[in-house]
């Protein structure tokens, strides 16, 4: 069976276009996961800051996380008090979320962890009257 040069060239072009399309889709999905991760960081900082400014408050928040996040832990490790573990990373990423009362948040041990369910975690932020910092608790 003889294939003309035009037919072979067309097949190669189709393969190249498909490969480029799959590469582009993968890059787009990776960018979406990074944006979701950055949005979680900013939303958590903003919600803690709103409670910090107020006299008192208590509210639960649901945060969306990328699908590779396995744990979100608040740790007693100054200044980085938030450790986020990923399924494809050997070490957790450490972040600083200011204005959190770690002694009230972490009562037993050196950390409190939240495991995402359906790529979401629910945190309960509390600031009692007369307290200076925000406490994070497990939400029901």
VOGU-3710 file (C-alpha; in Angstrom, 3 decimals, decimal comma):
1> xxxxxxxxxx> 0,000/0,000/0,000  1,522/3,260/-1,109  0,962/6,450/0,829  1,642/9,733/-0,826  3,816/12,394/0,767  0,725/14,553/1,318  -1,040/11,779/3,246  2,001/11,112/5,459  2,433/14,840/6,088  -1,265/15,166/6,994
11> xxxxxxxxxx> -1,035/12,318/9,493  2,047/13,877/11,098  0,277/17,238/11,329  -2,763/15,651/12,986  -0,513/13,921/15,538  1,326/17,185/16,230  -1,944/19,118/16,677  -3,331/16,482/19,056  -0,127/16,456/21,104  -0,153/20,260/21,335
21> xxxxxxxxxx> -3,848/20,261/22,312  -3,292/17,743/25,125  -0,275/19,735/26,342  -2,328/22,940/26,351  -5,215/21,333/28,232  -2,827/19,917/30,852  -1,204/23,330/31,339  -4,613/24,961/31,685  -5,724/22,434/34,329  -2,459/22,881/36,265
31> xxxxxxxxxx> -2,950/26,648/36,204  -6,509/26,179/37,491  -5,231/24,117/40,454  -2,582/26,752/41,284  -5,207/29,496/41,160  -7,450/27,498/43,494  -4,546/27,077/45,930  -3,725/30,799/45,901  -7,409/31,654/46,356  -7,535/29,406/49,449
41> xxxxxxxxxx> -4,540/31,224/50,947  -5,973/34,682/50,306  -9,493/33,782/51,467  -8,192/32,279/54,719  -6,003/35,322/55,434  -8,911/37,661/54,683  -11,392/35,739/56,860  -8,929/35,615/59,775  -8,248/39,342/59,365  -11,982/40,175/59,373
51> xxxxxxxxxx> -12,444/38,253/62,638  -9,289/39,819/64,091  -10,569/43,351/63,472  -13,950/42,672/65,104  -14,657/42,623/68,834  -15,957/39,065/68,703  -17,283/36,601/66,172  -17,810/32,967/65,340  -18,363/31,650/61,839  -17,684/28,534/59,763
61> xxxxxxxxxx> -16,108/28,801/56,342  -15,778/26,243/53,553  -12,650/26,474/51,430  -12,049/24,782/48,077  -8,677/23,099/47,675  -6,752/21,615/44,760  -7,209/17,884/44,313  -3,578/17,143/45,283  -3,915/18,564/48,831  -3,971/15,745/51,389
71> xxxxxxxxxx> -3,804/17,707/54,673  -4,022/21,269/55,956  -2,321/21,560/59,345  -1,869/24,427/61,761  1,484/23,919/63,451  3,331/25,514/66,317  6,298/26,556/64,172  6,993/30,281/64,203  6,599/32,147/61,922  5,168/29,524/59,556
81> xxxxxxxxxx> 1,985/28,299/61,215  0,277/26,552/58,290  1,569/23,375/56,647  -0,124/22,074/53,512  0,682/18,553/52,339  0,371/17,519/48,704  0,108/13,983/47,355  2,965/14,544/44,902  5,340/16,475/47,214  7,496/14,788/49,891
91> xxxxxxxxxx> 7,468/17,790/52,256  4,573/20,081/53,163  4,588/23,687/52,053  4,803/26,092/54,981  2,939/29,402/55,055  2,320/32,178/57,527  -1,234/33,153/58,415  -0,971/36,069/60,853  -3,285/36,818/63,787  -3,995/33,184/64,766
101> xxxxxxxxxx> -3,858/32,130/68,423  -1,931/28,865/68,120  -2,115/28,047/71,844  -5,931/27,963/71,652  -6,053/26,400/68,171  -3,590/23,618/69,025  -4,484/22,376/72,478  -3,018/18,860/72,379  0,241/18,127/70,609  2,105/20,273/68,153
111> xxxxxxxxxx> -0,446/20,510/65,345  -4,080/20,228/64,324  -4,815/18,839/60,872  -7,833/19,003/58,596  -8,246/16,447/55,833  -10,174/17,644/52,780  -13,384/15,876/51,832  -14,360/16,314/48,175  -11,518/18,870/47,888  -13,060/21,089/50,592
121> xxxxxxxxxx> -12,267/21,830/54,214  -14,516/23,493/56,738  -12,917/25,695/59,387  -14,619/27,468/62,261  -13,060/30,857/63,104  -13,720/32,229/66,571  -12,762/35,412/68,386  -14,189/35,841/71,855  -14,697/39,219/73,506  -11,433/40,393/75,052
131> xxxxxxxxxx> -9,199/38,059/73,060  -6,509/39,483/70,815  -6,182/36,684/68,254  -8,438/34,368/66,241  -8,846/30,695/67,163  -9,467/28,028/64,522  -11,610/25,053/65,483  -13,078/22,012/63,824  -16,457/22,729/62,318  -19,405/20,386/62,799
//
